[in-house]
Amino acid sequence: MKQWTGLGAGALSAFLLGSTALHADVTAEEVWQGMAGYYADLGQSVTAGSKGMDGDTLVVTDAVFATQTPEGSFSATVAEIRLKELGDGRVEVTMSDDIPVALLTRPETGETVDMGMKITQSGLSMIVSGSAGDTTYDFTAPEMAIIVDGMKVDGAEVPLTLNATLTGNSGSYRMVSDAGRAITSDMKADKVDFKIAATDPEGTGNFSASGSLAGLSGTSSASLPEGIDMGDMNAALQAGLSIDGTFGYTGGGYVMDFKDGEETVSAQSTGGGGSLHFKMSKDGLSYGGEGRDAKVSMQMSAFPLPIDFSMVQSAFNLTLPVSKGEAAQPFGLLVKLVDLEVSDGLWSMFDPTSQLPRDPATLILDVKGAAKMLVNIFDPKEAETVAATPPGEVQSLDIGELKVSAVGAELTGNGAMTFDNSMGRPMPIGAVDLQLIGGNGLIDKLGAMGFVPEDQAMGAKMMMGLFAVPTGEDTLTSKIEFKEGGSIFANGQQIQ
């Protein structure tokens, strides 16, 4: 929502970020006007209790950055901002250690949430350089934090505390103003520590979690065309709004506890490095992430054994078109779970005599394609039609990789198709190649263990025989072809 945009891209970034110093002069007044203008472009109002020079320092008191929409409101208040001209064309910015933030969400349907927050910093050093039209900030801060210190849901107090503290911070932020704004940033932090605790106000349940991430780094860029309304996301995107960001970390972990009466759940996790990314423009939306070397251990009162599992790699990425147009636009989906292992104790509950191989399991699905969009996804009125009619027409689909490997069997595949949409529903034309290794052996073992009745096991083998041909020891391959007119062939034999 718009108020969250103000918090994420505004209160933290423009207060505390910057970029490489430029060889030009900038005054304290120009720096202040640049900050105020940036927030105004985001749809916020900027007011100050007072503003005036104190020697070489511009002092702004009671600065309020606020957003008001039908769905809610956001405001951040800075008691004092001091902009000191250093005499060499640069300006040093310091501000109050504590910045109160008020956030209210008031959706048409659902609960109203009123949250009090606080942004804190200590030892912030921020140097502004450049010119009025090309301003940069460089900063270091030993510590910054976001603290939630109160929340109400539909007027009722909710016992919730949240504290996220970043240490060893440094970064840069650059803003170029020329018929709009072009913004780039980068940041690093040694570590972020977080704690959260909540209690169900209507019951006996309580939840707590704490953890940390180390070696944080991130970069971002944004283009804000002149005159856009951030409250109308579709119009802003069509006018040229674009946002791109990546975030990474080198390792981390957490512990979590939940209790509700006699029911308890506890968990702890550690992991290696990972990353997140996000990109949005009129050309499409893309977001995803990756994690490595994750280990999780859980204990639940409703389950007799600890649940331990590990994974070498996990990844997810989704790409979607968002703008209506006559030309086909790309989409894609990647899901990856590599070398998933569970503890022997958990295996033994289902397979006490070790009939099944306990090799690590892997799931990979990587598909890409193109679709003609019939609606603008971020236009609220057009988006309402999605429930009744598809938002677009699929033009092509490529299965780059399909892999499912577990309990001694492995299914792999790839293929490519185009689609004929003239019949009122998409008709595929193309082929998919599949290979199954160890499928018959797995069925036999499941039958011997009693998981699959004998008649069902025989039926499954017969079905595989209809759609696949043997090409090696317990190896089946299948070529599924989709042809014009809706006919389907398996290994050259028509099945539809």
Residue pairs with C-beta under 8 A, 6 or more apart in sequence:
1 69
1 71
1 72
1 105
2 43
2 67
2 69
2 71
2 74
2 230
2 231
3 67
3 69
3 72
3 73
3 74
3 103
3 104
3 105
4 74
4 103
5 42
5 230
6 39
6 42
6 43
6 44
6 65
6 67
6 74
6 76
7 74
7 76
7 101
7 103
9 42
9 222
10 38
10 39
10 42
10 44
10 65
10 76
11 65
11 76
11 99
11 101
11 119
12 119
12 144
12 146
13 173
13 185
14 35
14 38
14 39
14 173
14 175
15 78
15 95
15 99
15 119
16 121
16 124
16 126
16 139
16 141
16 144
16 169
16 171
16 173
17 137
17 139
17 171
17 172
17 173
17 185
17 187
18 126
18 127
18 128
18 136
18 137
18 138
18 139
18 171
18 172
18 173
18 174
18 185
19 136
19 137
19 138
19 172
19 173
19 174
19 184
19 185
19 186
20 136
20 138
20 172
20 174
21 90
21 127
21 129
21 130
21 136
21 138
22 129
22 130
22 131
22 134
22 136
24 89
24 129
24 130
24 131
24 134
25 89
25 131
26 89
26 90
26 91
26 128
26 129
26 130
26 131
26 132
26 135
27 85
27 91
27 132
28 53
28 56
28 57
28 58
28 83
28 84
28 85
28 91
29 58
30 131
30 132
30 135
31 83
31 91
31 93
31 128
31 135
32 51
32 58
32 60
32 81
32 83
33 132
34 132
34 135
34 175
34 177
36 46
37 177
38 175
38 181
39 46
39 65
40 46
41 181
41 224
41 226
41 228
41 230
42 67
42 224
42 230
43 67
43 229
43 230
43 231
44 65
44 66
44 67
44 74
45 64
45 65
45 66
45 67
45 68
46 63
46 64
46 65
46 66
47 63
47 64
47 66
48 60
48 61
48 62
48 63
48 64
49 61
49 62
49 63
50 59
50 60
50 61
50 62
51 58
51 59
51 60
51 61
52 58
52 59
53 59
56 84
56 85
56 87
57 82
57 83
57 84
57 85
58 82
58 83
58 84
58 85
59 80
59 81
59 82
59 83
60 78
60 80
60 81
60 82
60 83
61 79
61 80
61 81
62 77
62 78
62 79
63 77
63 78
63 81
64 75
64 76
64 77
64 78
65 75
65 76
65 77
65 78
66 73
66 74
66 75
66 76
67 73
67 74
67 75
69 231
70 106
71 105
71 106
71 107
71 108
72 103
72 104
72 105
72 106
72 107
73 102
73 103
73 104
74 101
74 102
74 103
74 104
75 101
75 102
76 99
76 100
76 101
76 119
77 99
77 100
77 101
78 95
78 96
78 99
79 96
79 98
80 95
80 96
81 93
81 94
81 95
81 96
82 93
82 94
82 95
83 91
83 92
83 93
83 128
84 91
84 92
84 93
84 94
85 91
86 92
86 127
89 129
90 127
90 128
90 129
91 127
91 128
91 129
92 125
92 126
92 127
92 128
93 126
93 127
93 128
93 137
94 124
94 126
95 121
95 124
97 120
97 121
97 122
98 118
98 119
98 120
99 118
99 119
99 120
100 116
100 117
100 118
101 116
101 117
101 118
101 119
102 114
102 115
102 116
102 117
103 113
103 114
103 115
103 116
103 117
104 112
104 113
104 114
104 115
105 112
105 113
106 112
111 153
111 154
112 153
112 154
112 155
113 151
113 152
113 153
114 151
114 152
114 153
114 155
115 148
115 150
115 151
115 152
116 148
116 149
116 150
116 151
117 146
117 147
117 148
117 149
118 146
118 147
118 149
119 144
119 145
119 146
119 147
120 143
120 144
120 145
120 147
121 141
121 143
121 144
121 145
122 141
122 142
122 143
123 140
123 141
123 142
123 143
124 139
124 140
124 141
124 144
125 139
125 140
125 141
126 137
126 138
126 139
127 137
127 138
127 139
128 135
128 136
128 137
129 135
129 136
129 138
130 136
130 174
132 177
133 176
133 177
133 178
134 174
134 175
134 176
134 177
135 174
135 175
135 177
136 172
136 173
136 174
136 175
137 172
137 173
137 174
138 171
138 172
139 169
139 170
139 171
139 172
139 173
140 169
140 170
141 169
141 170
142 167
142 168
142 169
143 165
143 166
143 167
143 169
144 165
144 166
144 169
145 163
145 164
145 165
145 166
146 162
146 163
146 164
147 162
147 163
147 164
148 160
148 161
148 162
148 163
149 161
150 157
151 157
151 158
151 160
152 158
156 201
157 201
158 198
158 201
159 197
159 198
159 199
159 201
160 196
160 197
160 198
160 199
161 195
161 196
161 197
161 198
162 194
162 195
162 196
163 194
163 195
163 196
164 192
164 193
164 194
165 192
165 193
165 194
166 189
166 191
166 192
166 216
167 189
167 190
167 191
167 192
167 193
168 188
168 189
168 190
168 191
169 187
169 188
169 189
169 190
170 187
170 188
170 189
171 185
171 186
171 187
171 188
172 185
172 186
172 187
173 183
173 184
173 185
174 183
174 184
174 185
175 181
175 182
175 183
176 182
176 183
179 225
179 226
180 223
180 224
180 225
180 226
180 228
180 240
181 222
181 223
181 224
182 221
182 222
182 223
182 224
183 220
183 221
183 222
183 223
183 224
184 219
184 220
184 221
185 218
185 219
185 220
185 221
186 217
186 218
186 219
186 220
187 216
187 217
187 218
187 219
188 216
188 217
188 218
189 216
189 217
190 214
190 215
190 216
191 212
191 213
191 214
191 215
191 216
192 212
192 213
192 216
193 210
193 211
193 212
194 209
194 210
194 211
194 212
195 208
195 209
195 210
196 207
196 208
196 209
196 210
197 206
197 207
197 208
197 209
198 206
198 207
198 208
199 205
199 206
199 207
200 206
200 260
203 260
204 259
204 260
204 261
205 258
205 259
205 260
205 261
206 258
206 259
206 260
207 256
207 257
207 258
208 256
208 257
209 254
209 255
209 256
209 257
210 254
210 255
211 252
211 253
211 254
211 255
211 269
212 252
212 253
212 254
213 249
213 251
213 252
214 249
214 250
214 251
214 252
215 248
215 249
215 250
215 251
215 273
216 247
216 248
216 249
217 247
217 248
217 249
218 245
218 246
218 247
218 248
219 245
219 246
220 243
220 244
220 245
220 246
221 242
221 243
221 244
221 245
222 241
222 242
222 243
222 244
223 240
223 241
223 242
224 241
225 236
225 239
225 240
225 241
227 239
228 235
228 236
228 239
228 240
228 241
229 235
229 236
230 236
233 241
233 378
234 376
234 377
234 378
234 379
234 382
237 280
237 281
237 282
237 322
237 323
237 378
238 282
238 323
238 376
240 281
240 282
241 281
241 282
242 279
242 280
242 281
242 282
243 278
243 279
243 280
243 281
244 278
244 279
244 280
245 277
245 278
245 279
246 275
246 276
246 277
246 278
247 275
247 276
247 277
248 273
248 274
248 275
248 276
249 273
249 274
249 275
250 272
250 273
251 270
251 271
251 272
251 273
252 270
252 271
253 268
253 269
253 270
253 271
254 268
254 269
255 266
255 267
255 268
255 269
256 265
256 266
256 267
256 268
257 264
257 265
257 266
258 264
258 265
258 266
259 265
262 301
263 301
263 302
264 299
264 300
264 301
265 298
265 299
265 300
265 301
266 298
266 299
267 296
267 297
267 298
267 299
268 296
268 297
269 294
269 295
269 296
269 297
270 294
270 295
271 291
271 292
271 293
271 294
271 295
272 291
272 292
272 293
272 294
273 291
273 292
274 289
274 290
274 291
274 292
275 289
275 290
276 287
276 288
276 289
277 286
277 287
277 288
277 289
278 286
278 287
279 285
279 286
279 287
280 286
280 322
282 322
282 323
283 321
283 323
283 329
284 319
284 320
284 321
284 322
284 323
284 329
284 330
284 331
285 319
285 320
285 321
285 322
285 377
286 317
286 318
286 319
286 320
287 317
287 318
288 315
288 316
288 317
288 318
288 334
289 315
289 316
289 317
290 313
290 314
290 315
290 316
291 311
291 313
291 314
291 315
292 312
292 313
293 310
293 311
293 312
294 310
294 311
294 314
295 308
295 309
295 310
296 307
296 308
296 309
296 310
297 306
297 307
297 308
298 306
298 307
298 308
299 306
299 307
300 307
305 343
305 345
305 346
305 349
306 343
306 345
307 342
307 343
307 346
308 342
308 343
308 345
308 346
309 340
309 341
309 342
309 343
309 346
310 340
310 341
311 337
311 338
311 339
311 340
311 341
312 338
312 339
312 360
313 336
313 337
313 338
313 339
314 336
314 337
314 338
315 334
315 335
315 336
316 334
316 335
316 336
317 332
317 333
317 334
318 332
318 333
318 334
319 330
319 331
319 332
319 333
319 368
320 331
320 377
321 329
321 330
321 331
321 371
321 373
321 377
321 392
322 373
322 376
322 377
322 378
323 329
323 373
323 376
323 377
324 373
324 374
324 375
324 376
324 382
325 372
325 373
326 372
327 372
328 370
328 371
328 372
328 395
328 396
329 370
329 371
329 372
329 373
330 368
330 369
330 370
331 368
331 369
331 370
331 371
332 366
332 367
332 368
332 369
333 365
333 366
333 367
334 365
334 366
334 367
335 363
335 364
335 365
336 363
336 364
336 365
336 366
337 361
337 362
337 363
337 364
338 362
338 364
339 360
339 361
339 362
340 360
340 361
340 362
340 363
341 358
341 360
341 361
344 358
347 354
347 356
347 358
351 449
355 445
355 448
355 449
356 407
356 408
356 442
356 445
356 449
357 407
357 408
358 407
359 405
359 406
359 407
359 408
361 405
361 406
361 407
362 403
362 404
362 405
362 406
363 403
363 404
363 405
364 401
364 402
364 403
365 401
365 402
366 399
366 400
366 401
366 402
367 397
367 398
367 399
367 400
368 397
368 398
368 400
369 394
369 395
369 396
369 397
369 398
370 394
370 395
370 396
371 392
371 393
371 394
371 395
372 392
372 393
372 395
373 391
373 392
374 389
374 390
374 391
374 392
374 393
375 382
375 383
375 385
375 386
375 391
375 392
376 382
376 383
377 383
377 391
385 391
393 419
393 421
393 426
394 419
394 421
394 426
395 418
395 419
395 421
396 416
396 417
396 418
396 419
397 416
397 417
397 419
397 428
397 430
398 415
398 416
398 417
399 413
399 414
399 415
399 416
399 432
400 414
401 412
401 414
402 411
402 412
402 413
402 414
402 434
403 410
403 411
403 412
403 413
404 410
404 411
405 411
407 442
407 445
408 438
408 441
408 442
408 445
409 436
409 437
409 438
409 439
409 441
409 442
410 436
410 437
410 438
411 434
411 435
411 436
411 437
411 439
412 434
412 435
413 432
413 433
413 434
413 435
414 432
414 433
415 430
415 431
415 432
415 433
415 480
416 430
416 431
417 428
417 429
417 430
417 431
417 432
417 482
418 428
418 429
418 430
419 426
419 427
419 428
419 429
420 426
420 427
420 429
420 484
421 427
427 482
427 484
427 486
428 482
429 482
429 483
429 484
430 481
430 482
431 479
431 480
431 481
431 482
432 479
432 480
433 477
433 478
433 479
434 468
434 477
434 478
434 479
434 480
435 471
435 475
435 476
435 477
435 478
436 464
436 468
436 475
436 476
436 477
436 478
437 474
437 475
438 474
439 464
439 474
439 476
440 461
440 464
440 474
441 474
443 452
443 457
443 460
443 461
444 457
446 452
446 457
447 453
447 454
447 457
452 460
464 476
466 490
466 495
467 478
467 480
467 490
467 491
467 495
468 476
468 477
468 478
468 490
468 491
469 476
469 477
469 478
469 491
470 476
471 477
478 490
478 491
479 490
479 491
479 492
480 488
480 489
480 490
481 488
481 489
481 490
482 488
483 489
486 496
487 494
487 496
488 494
488 495
488 496
489 495
